[in-house]
């Protein structure tokens, strides 16, 4: 088995293979959470209750993760 490329060699092989963005908004789980989470929040609010803050935070972060409209970061190291 040959060793994996490192440094510039790794970067060029990755670029040659091409980058394909993960599309979370196309997954069934994402679509279900996106559609029904606001309704769940509204029903709980109507009862005078809410999900724990950490659960709400996880839902919100899940819905933002992987979506370009919420920003992205590209990092490249030029040192060999």
Contact map, one row per residue, 1 for C-alpha under 8 A:
11100000000000000000000000000000000000000000000000000000000000000000000000000000
11110000000000000000000000000000000000000000000000000000000000000000000000000000
11111000000000000000000000000000000000000000000000000000000000000000000000000000
01111100010000000000000000000000000000000000000000000000000000000000000000000000
00111110110000000000000000000000000000000000000000000000000000000000000000000000
00011111111000000000000000000000000000000000000000000000000000000000000000000000
00001111111000000000000000000000000000000000000000000000000000000000000000000011
00000111111100000000000000000000000000000000000000000000000000000000000000000101
00001111111110000000000000000000000000000000000000000000000000000000000000000000
00011111111111000000000000000000000000000000000000000000000000000000000000000000
00000111111111100000000000000000000000000000000000000000000000000000000000000000
00000001111111110000000000000000000000000000000000000000000000000000000000000000
00000000111111111000000000000000000000000000000000000000000000000000000000000000
00000000011111111110000000000000000000000000000000000000000000000000000000000000
00000000001111111110000000000000000000000000000000000000000000000000000000000000
00000000000111111100000000000000000000000000000000000000000000000000000000000000
00000000000011111110000000000000000000000000000000000000000000000000000000000000
00000000000001111111000000000000000000000000000000000000000000000000000000000000
00000000000001101111100000000000000000000000000000000000000000000000000000000000
00000000000000000111110000000000000000000000000000000000000000000000000000000000
00000000000000000011111000000000000000000000000000000000000000000000000000000000
00000000000000000001111100000000000000000000000000000000000000000100000000000000
00000000000000000000111111100000000000000000000000000000000000000110000000000000
00000000000000000000011111100100000000000000000000000000000000001110000000000000
00000000000000000000001111100110000000000000000000000000000000000010000000000000
00000000000000000000001111110110000000000000000000000000000000000000000000000000
00000000000000000000001111111110000000000000000000000000000000000000000000000000
00000000000000000000000001111111000000000000000000000000000000000000000000000000
00000000000000000000000000111111100000000000000000000000000000000000000000000000
00000000000000000000000111111111110000000000000000000000000000100000000000000000
00000000000000000000000011111111111000000000000000000000000000000000000000000000
00000000000000000000000000011111111110000000000000000000000000000000000000000000
00000000000000000000000000001111111110000000000000000000001000100000000000000000
00000000000000000000000000000111111111000000000000000000000000100000000000000000
00000000000000000000000000000011111111100000000000000000000000000000000000000000
00000000000000000000000000000001111111110000000000000000000000000000000000000000
00000000000000000000000000000001111111111000000000000000001000000000000000000000
00000000000000000000000000000000011111111100000000000000000000000000000000000000
00000000000000000000000000000000001111111110000000000000000000000000000000000000
00000000000000000000000000000000000111111111000000000000000000000000000000000000
00000000000000000000000000000000000011111111100001100000000000000000000000000000
00000000000000000000000000000000000001111111110000000000000000000000000000000000
00000000000000000000000000000000000000111111111000000000000000000000000000000000
00000000000000000000000000000000000000011111111111100000000000000000000000000000
00000000000000000000000000000000000000001111111111000000000000000000000000000000
00000000000000000000000000000000000000000111111110000000000000000000000000000000
00000000000000000000000000000000000000000011111110000000000000000000000000000000
00000000000000000000000000000000000000000001111111000000000000000000000000000000
00000000000000000000000000000000000000000001111111100000000000000000000000000000
00000000000000000000000000000000000000001001100111110000000000000000000000000000
00000000000000000000000000000000000000001001000011111011000000000000000000000000
00000000000000000000000000000000000000000000000001111111000000000000000000000000
00000000000000000000000000000000000000000000000000111111100000000000000000000000
00000000000000000000000000000000000000000000000000011111110000000000000000000000
00000000000000000000000000000000000000000000000000111111111000000000000000000000
00000000000000000000000000000000000000000000000000111111111100000000000000000000
00000000000000000000000000000000000000000000000000001111111110000000000000000000
00000000000000000000000000000000000000000000000000000111111111000000000000000000
00000000000000000000000000000000100010000000000000000011111111100000000000000000
00000000000000000000000000000000000000000000000000000001111111110000000000000000
00000000000000000000000000000000000000000000000000000000111111111000000000000000
00000000000000000000000000000000000000000000000000000000011111111000000000000000
00000000000000000000000000000100110000000000000000000000001111111010000000000000
00000000000000000000000000000000000000000000000000000000000111111110010000000000
00000000000000000000000100000000000000000000000000000000000011111110010000000000
00000000000000000000011100000000000000000000000000000000000000011111000000000000
00000000000000000000001110000000000000000000000000000000000000111111111000000000
00000000000000000000000000000000000000000000000000000000000000000111111100000000
00000000000000000000000000000000000000000000000000000000000000000011111000000000
00000000000000000000000000000000000000000000000000000000000000011011111100000000
00000000000000000000000000000000000000000000000000000000000000000011111110000000
00000000000000000000000000000000000000000000000000000000000000000001011111000000
00000000000000000000000000000000000000000000000000000000000000000000001111100000
00000000000000000000000000000000000000000000000000000000000000000000000111110000
00000000000000000000000000000000000000000000000000000000000000000000000011111000
00000000000000000000000000000000000000000000000000000000000000000000000001111100
00000000000000000000000000000000000000000000000000000000000000000000000000111110
00000001000000000000000000000000000000000000000000000000000000000000000000011111
00000010000000000000000000000000000000000000000000000000000000000000000000001111
00000011000000000000000000000000000000000000000000000000000000000000000000000111
